Amino acid sequence: MAEEHRCEASEGHRLCVNNCGFFGSPATMNLCAKCYTDIHLEEQHHASSKSSIEIALSSSSSSSSSAASSSNSLTESLPPHPPPALTLPEVQLQLPAPAAADVAVEAEVAAVAATATASKPNRCLMCRKRVGLTGFKCRCGTTFCGVHRYPEKHACTFDFKAVGREEIARANPIIKAEKLRKI
């Protein structure tokens, strides 16, 4: 890479042995700092894995030899009797029948799931045009296209005036002054 950039190494500096384009030093085996740390970490990883494998093998070989010697001593001390055949009585599990409340809950869940799929209409109620995500949901509970979204266009059954009156009454409570005694 130094050749590509027409960069010549001075007499004290040499390019990295891995040809990464950086300069290495004799202290790091003519490797650049990054390549040296990568190789050093790799060596440490291999050494730690090798030591853990040796420990596992030594512990398993010692445990298997001790287990073999203990099993030999056990077989010599025990007389050769075949184990008696054990017969266990058959046990039948009786599960309680589902309660009526459980059945009612399952039916309710199924009904909610059915209405959830049916409650997302994809068509305008008036012209049956597919609306998809661009449909407008009216306060009367139905979905309409852009043309029929207005209450006057689809003969809406929702009473906007009554709702407006209730909102105004809630927002502006009636304030009555205390009656004053006239002198």
Residue, then its C-alpha position, 0 to 999 in steps of 0.5 A: m500500500a505504501e507503494e501505491h501512495r509512493c511512500e518510501a519507508s525510511e531506513g528505521h521504519r519497515l512496513c507491517v508484515n501483514n501488508c496492511g499499509f502501516f509501519g511496524s517496529p522491530a519490538t512488535m515483530n515488524l507488525c503494526a500496533k493493530c495487527y500486533t494486538d490482534i495476534h496477541l489476543e488470539e494467542q491468549h485466547h488459544a492459551s486459555s482455551k487450551s488450559s481449560i480443555e486440559i483441566a476438563l480432561s484431567s478432572s474427567s479422567s480422574s473422576s472416571s478412574s475413581a468411578a471405575s474403581s468404586s464400581n469394581s469394589l461395589t460389584e465384588s461386595l454385592p452378591p449377584h442377585p437379579p433385581p426383583a420385577l416391580t409391578l406398579p398398579e395402574v393409576q388413572l387420572q381423572l381430570p375435572a370436566p370444564a366448568a360452565a364458566d370456563v366454557a362461557v369465557e371461551a365462547e366470549v373470547a371467540a365472539v370477541a375475536a369474530t367481531a374484531t375481524a368483522s369490525k374492520p370494514n374495508r368498504c364505504l357503506m354508501c358506494r361500496k368502494r374499497v377504502g383500506l387505510t384511507g377510510f374515514k370512521c364516522r361517529c355513527g360507527t361506520t366507515f366511509c370513503g372521502v366523498h361520503r365521510y360528511p354526515e350530510k352525504h351518508a344520512c348519519t344517525f348520530d345526533f351531533k347537536a345533542v352531543g354539542r349541547e352536552e359538551i357546552a353544558r359540561a364546560n359551562p356550568i350554570i352559575k347562580a348568584e346568591k339572592l340578595r335581600k333588598i332593603 
